[in-house]
Amino acid sequence: AKLCGVDDPLSILVDQMIFTDDKLMLMLDIEITAIHLLCPVRWSVIWPAEVVVVLSYVVPAVTLGSMLPIARVAMNGLLMAVLTLCAAWGKRAVEIHERSAFVQLVE
């Protein structure tokens, strides 16, 4: 801080801090990934959680506001929805594969 000519070293950190939605998005990503990978339930049971995860970001960001511009909030919501759809698609594909493997085992 003294090299920059600032007396208070914490003022540099506070001035450069930008509060965005990154932590929330990352936590929601972890949640949706964990649900799809670790929960031994069918996709038809998981889909409400998928909807809740996407809406958990979009609704508060739009209604309560965000530090990000609305276009970036919309893009983040779209990307969260795409991530959730990809996870759902993968879960469904694994389900189909497990069912066909079980049918082959039974026959």
C-alpha positions in Angstrom: 0.0 0.0 0.0 2.9 2.4 0.8 4.3 1.8 -2.7 1.0 3.0 -4.2 0.9 6.0 -1.9 -2.0 4.8 0.1 -2.0 4.9 3.9 -4.8 2.4 4.5 -4.0 -1.0 2.9 -7.6 -2.2 3.2 -8.9 0.7 1.1 -7.1 -0.8 -2.0 -9.0 -4.0 -1.5 -12.4 -2.4 -0.9 -12.0 -0.2 -3.9 -11.2 -3.1 -6.2 -13.9 -5.4 -4.8 -16.8 -6.0 -7.2 -19.8 -7.8 -5.9 -21.3 -10.0 -8.6 -23.5 -13.0 -8.8 -20.6 -15.4 -9.3 -20.7 -17.1 -5.9 -24.5 -17.7 -6.1 -24.1 -19.1 -9.7 -21.3 -21.4 -8.6 -23.3 -22.7 -5.6 -26.3 -23.4 -7.8 -24.1 -25.1 -10.3 -22.7 -27.3 -7.5 -26.2 -28.1 -6.3 -27.5 -29.1 -9.7 -24.5 -31.2 -10.5 -24.6 -33.0 -7.1 -28.3 -33.6 -7.5 -27.8 -35.3 -10.9 -24.7 -37.2 -10.0 -25.3 -38.3 -6.4 -29.0 -38.7 -6.0 -30.1 -42.3 -7.0 -33.5 -41.2 -8.2 -35.1 -41.0 -11.6 -35.2 -37.9 -13.7 -38.9 -37.6 -13.3 -38.3 -36.9 -9.6 -35.5 -34.5 -10.1 -37.1 -32.1 -12.6 -38.7 -29.9 -10.0 -35.3 -29.2 -8.4 -34.0 -28.2 -11.8 -36.7 -25.6 -12.2 -36.1 -24.3 -8.7 -32.4 -24.0 -9.3 -32.8 -21.9 -12.4 -35.5 -19.7 -10.8 -33.4 -19.4 -7.6 -31.0 -17.2 -9.6 -33.3 -15.5 -12.1 -36.2 -14.4 -9.9 -34.1 -12.7 -7.1 -31.7 -11.1 -9.7 -34.6 -9.6 -11.6 -36.9 -8.6 -8.7 -34.4 -7.6 -6.0 -31.8 -6.4 -8.4 -28.2 -7.2 -9.2 -25.0 -5.3 -9.6 -24.8 -6.7 -13.1 -26.6 -5.2 -16.1 -30.0 -6.8 -16.9 -28.5 -8.2 -20.2 -25.8 -10.1 -18.2 -28.4 -11.3 -15.7 -30.4 -12.7 -18.6 -27.3 -14.3 -20.1 -26.4 -15.9 -16.7 -30.0 -17.2 -16.4 -29.8 -18.6 -19.9 -26.5 -20.3 -19.2 -27.8 -21.7 -15.9 -30.8 -23.1 -17.8 -28.5 -24.6 -20.5 -26.3 -26.2 -17.8 -29.3 -27.6 -16.1 -30.7 -29.0 -19.4 -27.3 -30.7 -20.2 -27.3 -32.2 -16.7 -30.9 -33.4 -17.2 -30.1 -34.8 -20.6 -27.1 -36.7 -19.2 -29.2 -38.1 -16.3 -31.9 -39.2 -18.7 -29.3 -40.9 -21.0 -27.8 -42.8 -18.1 -31.3 -43.9 -17.0 -32.1 -45.2 -20.5 -28.7 -47.0 -20.6 -29.3 -48.6 -17.1 -32.8 -49.8 -18.1 -31.6 -51.4 -21.4 -28.7 -53.0 -19.5 -31.2 -54.4 -16.9 -33.4 -55.7 -19.7 -30.4 -57.5 -21.3 -29.5 -59.0 -17.9 -33.0 -60.3 -17.3 -33.3 -61.8 -20.7 
